[in-house]
C-alpha cells in the first residue's frame, strides 16, 4: 500500500503533531556553544537518530531534520561548505531511519544569515541556488516535505518557497517569527501576520506557520491572526517560554501542562499542526499528544 501523503492526511481533518526542540536537545548531548549542529549528522549520527526516535516515540506525527543551518552560507562559516550535500542527505536519512510508515520527515531550512540586495550583498539568483542545493539534498535523503522556519524576511522566505515549488511537488511550510510590540505583532523586518499569511500562500506555501520567539501565551495571539488571514492550514511551534539564565544555564520555564492550556486555545481557533520549539522536550510532546487525542474522543 502506498504511503499516505502528508497533505492528504492534513486535509482529511486530522490534527498533526510535530516534534520539539533541536538545539536545546543537542546541547544536552554534547553540542558545544558555537558548535555546528548540522555537523553532528556526520560526527554523532546516533545522537541525531536518537533525537528523532525520542520525539516519534512520544507522539510526534513528524519530525524535522537536523539541517536548520545546512545552507551554503551558514556551513561556510563553520568550514563545512564542502559538506552541504552530505550533511543534508544524512540529516534526512537519519530521521527517516526512525520513522514508521505512518510518520513523516520534514526537511528543515532556516535563514541563510544573509540579506538580499539592495539591503545586502546576495542576489536572488545566488540565494535561490543556495536553497536549491539544500532542498535537492534533503529530497535525495527522503524527506516528505520542506519547512522554511524561523524566518523574519518575507523576501527570503518567499524566494525559498518558490524555489522549492520549482523542484518538488511535496508540501512546503512557511514559518515566520513574530514579536509583540506596542503596535502589535511584527517580524524583525516589519512584516505583519496578515502580510505574511497572504505572501506565503501566494508564493506557494501549503501551510502557513509561526515558530520560536515567544512563549505559548503570545503564540495564541499569533495563531489567531494567522487563522484570520490564511486560506491554508496553520501550524504553530511555540518556545517553552522566554529563556532565562539561571546559575549560568539557559532555562525555559513553561511546563508541559501550562503550554497545553494555551495549545487547547489554538486548537479551538482551528490550528491544524502543533509542535514545540526552543526548550520543549519529550515531556511537552507527550502532553500535546494527550491534548490532541482527547479532542478526537470528544
N, C-alpha and C positions, 0 to 999 in steps of 0.2 A: 504494500500500500504506500502511495506517495505521502511524503511528509506534509502535514498541513502548513499552509502559508501563514506567516506572521500576521499579515494584514487581514487575511480571511478570518483568522481567529479573532482578531480585534473587532472586525466589523460584524462578527456574529453576536456581539453584545457582551462578551466576556471581559472582565476587568483583569488586566495583566499586572504582574509584579516583577519589577526589575531587581537589581542587586543593591548592595550597599557600597560603602566607600572603597576606593582602591588605594589611594595614597596613605591614609592612616592605617589601613590593614598592612600594607607593605612595610611601613615604618616599624610595626611590631615584629616583622620578620627579617629585619636586618638592613632595610633601606636607610642609608645614612643621609643626614641633612645635606641637601645639594646634590644628592646622587641621582642617577638616571633610572627612573622606574622601568622604562621600556627595556633597558639592557638586562634586567632580571629575567626576561623571557629566555635569554641566552645563558646567563650565568647561574640562575636559580630556577630552572623550569618547574621543579617540583613545588616551589612556593606559589608560582602562578597557577598551576593546576589545582593546588590546594585551595587557593582563593576562590576559584570558580566552584569547586566542589562544596566549599563552605556555604556559599550562598544558595546554590541549587538544592542542596540537601535540606536547607531550612525554609524552602518555599518559593524561591525565585522562579518565575517562568522563563526568564532570560538573564544572561549576564553580559556585561560589556567587556571587550578585550582590553588587555593592558597595553594600549597603544596610543593613549591620550596625546603624548608629545612625540609621536612617531613620524612626524613630518620632516622633510629635509632641513628646514631652517632650525628647528629645535635640536635635532640629532647632531647637526654640525657643531653646535655649541658644546656638546658633550664629547665631541671627537668620534662620533659614530655615524657620520653621513654615509659611509660605505655599507652600512648595515640596514638601510631603510627597508629594503625588500625582505631581508632575512628576519628582522625583528617583528615586522607586521605580520608576515606569514606565520611565524611561531606564536605570536600573540593570539591569532585566530585558532590555530591548531591546538594549542594548549587548553584554551577554553572549550573548544569543540570536543576534545577528548573526554571531558567530564559531563557533557550534556547528553541527556537521553533524547529519544526520538521526538518527544513532545516538549522539549525545551529548546530555547533558541540562543544564538550568539550574535550580538550586535557589535559591529566594529566601531570603536571609539576614536573620534578625531577631535582634538582640542585646537585652540588658537595656534596660529603659526608663530606668534610673537612678533610679527611684522605688520607694518601698515602699508596699505596700497597707495600708490601715487594718486594725487599730489601730496597727501599727508605724509607718506613715507617714501621708500626708495624701490618698492617692489611693484612691478607691473601686473596687470590682471593675468596676462599670459604666464608669467613666472609663477604666480601663486596658484593658478589653475593647474599648471603642470605639477607643482608640488602635491596638491590634493590628488591629482590623477595617479601619481606614483603610490601614494599611501593607500588609496581606495583599491587600486588594482591588486596590491599585495594582500590586503585584507580579504578581498574576494577570492583570491587564489588560495588563501588559508581556510576558506569555507564559511565565512560569515553569512548570516541570514538577512542582514540589513546594515545600514550605516547610521551612526548618530554624530552630528556635529554638536558638541556640547561646550558649556561654559563660555559661550561666545558673547562679546559685547558690541562688535562691529557688524552692522547689518550688511555692509558691502562684502565683508569677508565670508559671512555665513551663507549668504545667498549665492555667492560665487561657488562656494563649496558644494552646495546642494545642486546647482545647475551642472557642475562638473560630474557629480555622482550620477545624476539622471541621464547624462550622455553615455555612460558606460555600463549601467546596470538598471534592471527593472525591479530590483529588490527595494523594499521600503527604506525611506530616508527620513530621519528625525532631525528637526532643527531645534536646538535648545539654547536659550539665552539667559544671562544673569541680570536680574533687575535689583536695583537698590531703591529703598524708600526714602524720599526726602520731603521737604515742606510742600513741594508741588506735586507729589505723588510718586509713581513708580517709573524709573528710567534705567536704561543700561548706563554704563560708564561713558558711553559715547552719545548719550542723549536720546536713545530710542525708547518709545513707549510700548507697552504690551499691545496696544491697538495696532501700531505700525508694524511691530514685529509679527503679529499674527497674520496680517494681510500680506506682508512682503514674503514671509516664509512660505505661505501657501502658494502665492503667485510664482515663486521660484521653483516649486515642485515638491515641497515637503509634504509627506504623507501624515506626519504627526507634528504638532506644534508643542513645544516644551519649554520648561524652565528648570534650571538646576543650580545648586550652590548659592553662596552669597547670603542666605537668610536661614533663620530658624523656621519651624513649621507654621508659626502664627502668621508671619508676613507672607509665607507661601500660600496661605489660604486666600489672601488678597490678590496675589499674583494669579492664582488659579481662577479666581472669579473674573478677572479682566480678560484673561486668555480665553476662557469659556464664552465670554460675551462677544468676542470678536473673531474667534477662529471657527471656520466651517469644517475643519478637520479635527480628529481626536486630539485631546490634550494630555500631556504627560508631565508629572511633577516629581522631582527628586530633591528633597529638602536636606539641608545640613541638620545635624543634631544640635541645633542652636548655634550661637556665635561663639567661636573659640575663646577660651581664657587661658592665660598662663598661670598655672598653679604649681609651686615648688619646681619651677623650671620646665614643666611639662605642659604641652598643649592639651587642654581638656574641653570636651564638648558635653554640655550638661543636660541636654534634652533626653530624658529616658524614653524607652520604647512606648510605655503606656501614655505618656504625655503627648508624644508625636501622633500616636494612634487616634487620639481625640480630635486633633486637627485634621488628620487624614480622613476621618469619617466625614468631616465637613466638606472636604474636597470630593469625596465620593458622592455626597449629596448634591454637589454642584454639577456633577456629570463627568469628572475627570476619569479617563479610561485606563491610564497607566500610572502606577505609583512606584516609587523606588527611593533609595536613600543616597545621599551624597556624603560630604565630609563628616566624619565622626560616627556614622551609622555602621552597625556591625550585624552579626548573625542574629543577635537578640532582637534588634529592631526589625529585621526581615521576618523573623518568626512571628512577631507581634502583628506586623502588617498582613501577613498571610492569614492569621486568625481573623483579623478585621474583615478582609475581603471575603473569606469563606463564610463568615457569619452573615454577611449581607446576601450572599447567594441563597442561604437557607430561609431567609425571611419570606 
